[in-house]
Amino acid sequence: MRKPEPKGNKEKSRLLARGGVDIPFLSIVLVLLTIGLVMLFSASYAYADVVYGDSTRFIVRQAGFAAVGLVAMYVASRLNYQVLRAAAWPLYIFSIVLLVVVLCLPPLQEGFDFKRWIVIGPINFQPSEIAKFSLILLFSSLISLNYKKMQTFRFGILVFGGLLGAVCALVVVEPHLSATVLIFTIGLVLMIVGGIKIRWVVAGGLGGVGLAAVAILTGIVSYGSSRIQYWLDPWAAPRAEGYQTIQSLLAVGSGGFIGRGLGNSSQKYLWVPEPQNDFIFSIVCEELGFVGAAIIVILFGLLVWRGFVIAMRSPDKFGCLLVIGLTFQVGLQAALNMLVVTNTIPNTGISLPFFSYGGTALLMQLGQMGIILSISRAGRTQKT
């Protein structure tokens, strides 16, 4: 006769995830992170040397955050993702408070109207990064607990629309149009997967476009109209608003099919403004060419595909929705960044996951990948 499991072991089993992680997903994350760190150093050392007198400034900091992020990913992968349910509402409320606080602070740089960062000592972070995760977590929890109500207008639209609208309204006022689009799209996707009626999706999409147009026309995001103008014709202001786009396109075009070779970019020598951030993919294209850029696009595509495989194998709706939201965030953000760099869409100031410089963003991304790995453990355990 099997002995009853000790109470302490039961409590431990509730906190820790069992089973093995999804190796393909983990491998893709590690490959993207490695390539991202290599390309960050290659893209940033010239700018860092001229501006800060230290060519390793960005890579040393990013590597440190990557190391901490890997630890966070491991810890998150070992935790039972179900414990995150209890943090859904507190984290959402906390993110709303941070979004309000950042609007009350002065801009990080004088002469700019953007209020996106909170500075605490040597660390600065964007509350919108926390808001993305908090929204995914809260929506996944609420939908999984109340999925039978999702087709009702009162719950499926009013409740979720209110929660989503509150975050988007605060982010757009910063102003941060790209983050607003990203958050709105992620929320809408989770609502669709959750089961809201398609006609409400169409109405919500049209409403979102309408609100964005109103925000631009009324001056809430006054930079929006000019960005559309110089997206259509960057050469109208080659030394001003269109400068970054032009230099990015020159970098992409000069890479050709196989690229100039790792480290051989000429555009990173103070031509592309701050190449370690939003426009790092232009340096990737210049140095690695079409072949290297295509490989990176494929890797992001494989990450999304493998994430959806994990979602389908999840033992419950909460895990499934959580993986879909977190995976979709990375995939959509990568796609938007690449579209901006190639001038397919207007310049919206959005970073490339695992590549662009930003320690807190990288920590968040790796931590979220750890949550997906935790859910993959649960799926494998159930399968066996």
PLY file of the C-alpha trace (Angstrom):
ply
format ascii 1.0
element vertex 384
property float x
property float y
property float z
element edge 383
property int vertex1
property int vertex2
end_header
0.00 0.00 0.00
1.33 3.42 -1.03
2.19 5.71 1.89
0.46 9.09 1.95
2.62 11.93 0.73
3.89 14.17 3.56
2.17 17.54 3.80
5.43 19.41 3.20
6.00 17.54 -0.06
2.46 18.32 -1.23
2.98 22.03 -0.64
6.29 21.89 -2.47
4.72 20.10 -5.43
2.16 22.87 -5.74
4.90 25.49 -6.02
7.33 23.63 -8.29
6.74 22.53 -11.87
7.51 18.92 -12.71
8.67 17.30 -15.92
11.11 18.40 -18.59
11.00 21.69 -20.47
10.37 21.99 -24.20
13.93 21.72 -25.56
13.18 23.17 -29.04
11.63 26.30 -27.52
14.48 26.72 -25.04
17.04 26.25 -27.80
15.44 28.91 -29.99
15.39 31.40 -27.11
19.07 30.78 -26.33
20.08 31.09 -30.00
18.19 34.38 -30.38
19.72 35.72 -27.17
23.25 34.75 -28.26
22.88 36.31 -31.71
21.28 39.36 -30.12
24.21 39.93 -27.76
26.75 39.50 -30.57
24.90 41.93 -32.82
24.41 44.42 -29.98
28.16 44.59 -29.42
28.85 44.87 -33.14
26.23 47.60 -33.61
27.06 49.62 -30.49
30.81 49.73 -29.93
31.51 52.66 -32.28
28.72 54.81 -30.85
29.63 53.86 -27.27
33.28 54.71 -27.85
32.56 58.15 -29.34
29.79 59.19 -26.94
30.89 57.51 -23.70
34.57 56.73 -24.28
33.92 53.05 -23.59
33.25 50.77 -26.53
32.02 47.96 -24.26
29.53 50.10 -22.31
26.37 48.62 -23.79
27.42 45.00 -24.19
28.78 44.72 -20.64
25.53 46.02 -19.16
23.37 43.94 -21.48
25.39 40.80 -20.79
24.93 41.36 -17.07
21.17 41.72 -17.47
21.17 38.65 -19.73
22.89 36.62 -17.01
20.35 37.73 -14.41
17.57 37.15 -16.95
18.70 33.57 -17.54
18.53 32.95 -13.81
15.04 34.50 -13.77
14.06 32.28 -16.71
15.26 29.18 -14.89
13.46 30.13 -11.67
10.25 30.90 -13.56
10.50 27.61 -15.44
10.73 25.73 -12.14
7.73 27.43 -10.54
4.21 26.12 -11.00
2.64 28.74 -13.28
-0.66 28.38 -11.41
0.73 30.50 -8.57
0.66 33.46 -10.97
-3.14 33.60 -10.76
-2.93 35.26 -7.35
-0.72 38.02 -8.78
-2.99 38.88 -11.72
-5.07 41.67 -10.13
-2.32 43.11 -7.88
0.12 43.31 -10.81
-2.48 44.95 -13.08
-3.30 47.57 -10.44
0.42 48.12 -9.83
1.02 48.67 -13.56
-1.82 51.21 -13.70
-0.27 53.08 -10.77
3.12 53.10 -12.52
1.54 54.41 -15.74
-0.04 57.25 -13.77
3.20 57.99 -11.91
5.26 58.21 -15.10
2.86 60.83 -16.47
3.43 62.95 -13.35
7.22 62.88 -13.74
9.26 65.26 -15.92
10.56 63.89 -19.24
13.75 61.84 -19.02
15.44 64.18 -21.50
15.01 67.95 -21.68
13.38 69.19 -24.85
11.29 66.03 -25.30
7.64 65.59 -24.38
7.88 61.80 -24.01
7.16 60.50 -20.51
7.89 56.80 -20.80
10.59 56.05 -18.22
10.84 55.88 -14.45
14.38 56.29 -13.12
15.45 54.59 -9.88
19.16 55.14 -9.31
21.13 53.59 -12.20
18.04 51.75 -13.48
15.39 53.20 -15.76
12.44 51.23 -17.06
9.23 51.70 -18.98
6.02 50.93 -17.04
4.46 49.90 -20.36
6.69 46.78 -20.29
5.11 45.72 -16.99
1.67 46.69 -18.31
2.01 44.28 -21.25
2.70 41.33 -18.98
0.10 42.31 -16.38
-2.59 42.55 -19.06
-1.72 39.14 -20.52
-1.76 37.58 -17.05
-5.05 39.17 -16.00
-6.83 38.39 -19.27
-5.63 34.78 -19.21
-6.84 34.33 -15.65
-10.24 35.99 -16.15
-10.99 34.24 -19.44
-10.04 30.82 -18.08
-12.32 31.27 -15.07
-15.25 32.83 -16.95
-14.96 31.52 -20.51
-18.67 30.67 -20.64
-19.48 34.38 -20.25
-17.16 35.55 -23.02
-19.91 35.67 -25.64
-21.97 38.07 -23.57
-21.53 41.77 -24.31
-21.57 42.69 -20.64
-18.61 40.52 -19.71
-16.78 39.79 -22.96
-16.75 43.40 -24.17
-17.50 45.82 -21.35
-15.27 44.23 -18.71
-12.33 43.39 -20.97
-12.75 46.52 -23.06
-12.61 48.62 -19.90
-9.48 46.91 -18.60
-7.77 47.15 -21.97
-8.91 50.71 -22.58
-7.55 51.94 -19.25
-4.04 50.72 -20.08
-4.12 51.95 -23.69
-5.41 55.40 -22.68
-2.56 55.92 -20.23
0.12 54.63 -22.62
-1.06 56.72 -25.57
-0.88 59.90 -23.49
2.84 59.30 -22.70
2.83 59.34 -25.80
3.87 55.84 -26.89
1.89 54.90 -29.97
3.77 51.67 -30.77
3.26 50.28 -27.26
-0.41 51.27 -27.44
-0.85 49.38 -30.71
1.01 46.38 -29.29
-1.00 46.26 -26.05
-4.33 46.78 -27.84
-3.58 44.01 -30.36
-2.46 41.53 -27.67
-5.60 42.20 -25.65
-7.81 41.83 -28.70
-6.16 38.54 -29.70
-6.72 37.08 -26.22
-10.35 38.18 -26.33
-10.77 36.49 -29.72
-9.17 33.29 -28.50
-11.32 33.57 -25.39
-14.45 33.39 -27.50
-15.95 36.86 -28.04
-18.20 37.24 -31.07
-16.52 38.18 -34.34
-18.83 41.12 -35.01
-17.59 42.71 -31.81
-14.03 42.13 -32.95
-14.70 44.02 -36.16
-16.40 46.83 -34.25
-13.54 46.95 -31.74
-10.92 47.05 -34.48
-12.70 49.87 -36.26
-13.12 51.66 -32.95
-9.41 51.32 -32.18
-8.47 52.73 -35.57
-10.94 55.56 -35.05
-9.55 56.41 -31.62
-6.02 56.38 -32.99
-7.08 58.75 -35.78
-8.78 61.05 -33.28
-5.70 61.01 -31.05
-3.52 62.07 -33.97
-5.92 64.67 -35.35
-6.63 66.25 -31.95
-2.95 66.45 -31.08
-2.92 63.90 -28.23
-0.15 62.20 -30.19
0.93 65.19 -32.20
3.99 63.41 -33.55
1.79 60.82 -35.29
0.79 62.88 -38.32
4.36 64.01 -39.01
5.63 60.45 -38.76
3.09 59.30 -41.33
4.12 62.18 -43.60
7.83 61.33 -43.42
7.11 57.63 -43.69
5.57 58.29 -47.09
8.43 60.58 -48.13
11.47 60.51 -45.81
13.46 62.50 -48.37
11.21 65.48 -47.68
13.35 66.09 -44.58
16.60 64.15 -45.14
18.44 65.91 -42.29
15.53 66.02 -39.85
12.50 63.74 -39.40
13.40 61.50 -42.34
17.08 61.10 -41.43
16.85 57.94 -39.34
14.67 56.15 -41.87
16.98 57.07 -44.77
20.09 55.88 -42.95
18.33 52.66 -42.01
17.36 51.97 -45.61
20.92 52.67 -46.75
22.18 50.13 -44.21
19.63 47.51 -45.27
20.31 48.06 -48.97
24.10 47.99 -48.67
24.01 44.58 -46.99
23.02 42.86 -50.19
22.49 39.12 -50.21
25.27 37.90 -47.89
26.17 41.13 -46.10
29.40 42.99 -45.53
30.47 40.65 -42.77
30.14 40.71 -39.00
31.60 43.96 -37.64
31.95 45.59 -41.07
28.96 47.94 -41.03
29.70 51.52 -42.03
26.30 52.92 -41.03
26.90 52.19 -37.34
29.65 54.83 -37.33
27.26 57.57 -36.19
25.10 57.44 -39.31
22.19 55.41 -37.93
21.25 57.24 -34.70
21.77 55.04 -31.60
22.07 51.81 -33.59
21.94 49.70 -30.41
18.27 50.42 -29.87
15.24 50.37 -32.18
17.24 50.25 -35.44
19.66 47.46 -34.59
18.03 45.27 -37.23
19.31 47.65 -39.95
22.86 46.88 -38.82
22.00 43.17 -38.81
20.89 43.48 -42.43
24.03 45.40 -43.41
26.47 42.99 -41.79
24.68 39.67 -42.29
22.77 40.51 -45.46
19.51 39.03 -46.65
20.61 35.54 -45.61
21.35 36.51 -42.00
18.22 38.64 -41.70
16.10 35.80 -43.10
17.56 33.37 -40.56
16.61 35.72 -37.72
13.10 36.14 -39.11
12.79 32.35 -39.34
14.00 31.97 -35.74
11.33 34.36 -34.49
8.77 32.48 -36.59
9.89 29.17 -35.08
9.65 30.70 -31.60
6.03 31.67 -32.22
5.20 28.31 -33.78
6.76 26.35 -30.92
5.01 28.59 -28.41
1.66 27.77 -29.98
2.53 24.05 -29.86
3.17 24.42 -26.12
-0.11 26.31 -25.77
-2.06 23.51 -27.45
-0.46 20.97 -25.10
-1.18 23.01 -22.00
-3.25 21.13 -19.40
-5.70 24.01 -18.90
-7.09 27.18 -20.47
-5.10 29.48 -18.20
-1.78 28.02 -19.36
-2.88 27.96 -22.99
-3.94 31.62 -22.99
-0.83 32.69 -21.09
1.48 31.07 -23.63
-0.47 32.49 -26.57
-0.32 36.00 -25.12
3.38 35.90 -24.22
4.41 34.29 -27.50
2.27 36.61 -29.58
3.80 39.63 -27.81
7.34 38.64 -28.83
6.34 37.74 -32.38
4.30 40.88 -32.98
6.92 43.16 -31.44
9.65 41.63 -33.60
7.51 41.96 -36.72
6.66 45.61 -36.01
10.32 46.46 -35.40
11.42 44.88 -38.68
8.62 46.63 -40.57
9.71 49.98 -39.11
13.38 49.41 -39.97
12.48 48.63 -43.60
10.05 51.62 -43.70
7.09 49.33 -44.38
5.19 51.11 -41.59
5.80 54.51 -39.94
8.59 54.85 -37.38
6.93 54.05 -34.05
9.91 53.53 -31.76
9.64 49.84 -30.90
12.51 47.59 -29.82
13.56 44.20 -31.21
13.22 41.47 -28.53
16.52 39.89 -27.40
18.48 42.31 -29.63
17.81 45.94 -28.70
19.64 47.44 -25.74
17.51 47.60 -22.60
18.19 45.65 -19.45
14.77 45.68 -17.81
13.08 44.77 -21.10
15.46 41.83 -21.53
14.79 40.70 -17.96
11.05 40.78 -18.60
11.41 38.89 -21.88
13.53 36.10 -20.41
11.32 35.83 -17.34
8.29 35.45 -19.58
10.06 32.77 -21.61
10.60 30.97 -18.31
6.85 31.02 -17.66
6.28 29.41 -21.05
8.84 26.74 -20.19
7.02 26.11 -16.90
3.80 25.54 -18.82
5.66 23.23 -21.20
6.69 21.13 -18.18
3.04 20.82 -17.15
2.04 19.77 -20.66
4.71 17.11 -20.82
3.82 15.81 -17.34
0.17 15.45 -18.31
1.10 13.70 -21.55
3.19 11.11 -19.72
0 1
1 2
2 3
3 4
4 5
5 6
6 7
7 8
8 9
9 10
10 11
11 12
12 13
13 14
14 15
15 16
16 17
17 18
18 19
19 20
20 21
21 22
22 23
23 24
24 25
25 26
26 27
27 28
28 29
29 30
30 31
31 32
32 33
33 34
34 35
35 36
36 37
37 38
38 39
39 40
40 41
41 42
42 43
43 44
44 45
45 46
46 47
47 48
48 49
49 50
50 51
51 52
52 53
53 54
54 55
55 56
56 57
57 58
58 59
59 60
60 61
61 62
62 63
63 64
64 65
65 66
66 67
67 68
68 69
69 70
70 71
71 72
72 73
73 74
74 75
75 76
76 77
77 78
78 79
79 80
80 81
81 82
82 83
83 84
84 85
85 86
86 87
87 88
88 89
89 90
90 91
91 92
92 93
93 94
94 95
95 96
96 97
97 98
98 99
99 100
100 101
101 102
102 103
103 104
104 105
105 106
106 107
107 108
108 109
109 110
110 111
111 112
112 113
113 114
114 115
115 116
116 117
117 118
118 119
119 120
120 121
121 122
122 123
123 124
124 125
125 126
126 127
127 128
128 129
129 130
130 131
131 132
132 133
133 134
134 135
135 136
136 137
137 138
138 139
139 140
140 141
141 142
142 143
143 144
144 145
145 146
146 147
147 148
148 149
149 150
150 151
151 152
152 153
153 154
154 155
155 156
156 157
157 158
158 159
159 160
160 161
161 162
162 163
163 164
164 165
165 166
166 167
167 168
168 169
169 170
170 171
171 172
172 173
173 174
174 175
175 176
176 177
177 178
178 179
179 180
180 181
181 182
182 183
183 184
184 185
185 186
186 187
187 188
188 189
189 190
190 191
191 192
192 193
193 194
194 195
195 196
196 197
197 198
198 199
199 200
200 201
201 202
202 203
203 204
204 205
205 206
206 207
207 208
208 209
209 210
210 211
211 212
212 213
213 214
214 215
215 216
216 217
217 218
218 219
219 220
220 221
221 222
222 223
223 224
224 225
225 226
226 227
227 228
228 229
229 230
230 231
231 232
232 233
233 234
234 235
235 236
236 237
237 238
238 239
239 240
240 241
241 242
242 243
243 244
244 245
245 246
246 247
247 248
248 249
249 250
250 251
251 252
252 253
253 254
254 255
255 256
256 257
257 258
258 259
259 260
260 261
261 262
262 263
263 264
264 265
265 266
266 267
267 268
268 269
269 270
270 271
271 272
272 273
273 274
274 275
275 276
276 277
277 278
278 279
279 280
280 281
281 282
282 283
283 284
284 285
285 286
286 287
287 288
288 289
289 290
290 291
291 292
292 293
293 294
294 295
295 296
296 297
297 298
298 299
299 300
300 301
301 302
302 303
303 304
304 305
305 306
306 307
307 308
308 309
309 310
310 311
311 312
312 313
313 314
314 315
315 316
316 317
317 318
318 319
319 320
320 321
321 322
322 323
323 324
324 325
325 326
326 327
327 328
328 329
329 330
330 331
331 332
332 333
333 334
334 335
335 336
336 337
337 338
338 339
339 340
340 341
341 342
342 343
343 344
344 345
345 346
346 347
347 348
348 349
349 350
350 351
351 352
352 353
353 354
354 355
355 356
356 357
357 358
358 359
359 360
360 361
361 362
362 363
363 364
364 365
365 366
366 367
367 368
368 369
369 370
370 371
371 372
372 373
373 374
374 375
375 376
376 377
377 378
378 379
379 380
380 381
381 382
382 383
